[in-house]
Amino acid sequence: MVEIQEVDPLEVSRRLRAGESLRLVDVRERDEWAISRIEGAELRPLSEIRWWQHDIRPEGGPYVFYCHHGLRSRWACAQLARVGGKGLINMRGGIDLWSLTVDPDIPRY
C-alpha cells in the first residue's frame, strides 16, 4: 500500500501564510465546487481523474488534495502515487474541517 502524507487544514493554512508554494487541488464535483471553495484552489473532479492524472507533475508540487471530508482526496493521492505522482498531500477533514477551523465564511453542506 502507498503511504500518503496527511495534514490538517490548520497546517495547510499555516504553510500558505508562511509563503510555501502549495497547489490546492479540489477533487469534489462541479456541483460541490459551486457551493463552496477555497480561494486559489483548482478544480480537478475525481470523476475525471483519468483525464487529468498525468498533469500532476513532481516539479509542479507539492500538491494538497482535498474534498468534502478527506476520503476521496486520499483515494486520489493513492491513485496518483500508483502512476508515479510525487509531492502528494491529503488534507484530512477536507473543506468541511477547513470551514470549521480556518475560514468560517466558507459555507458548509
Order of alpha helices (4+ residues) and beta strands (2+ residues): beta-alpha-beta-alpha-beta-alpha-beta-alpha-beta-alpha
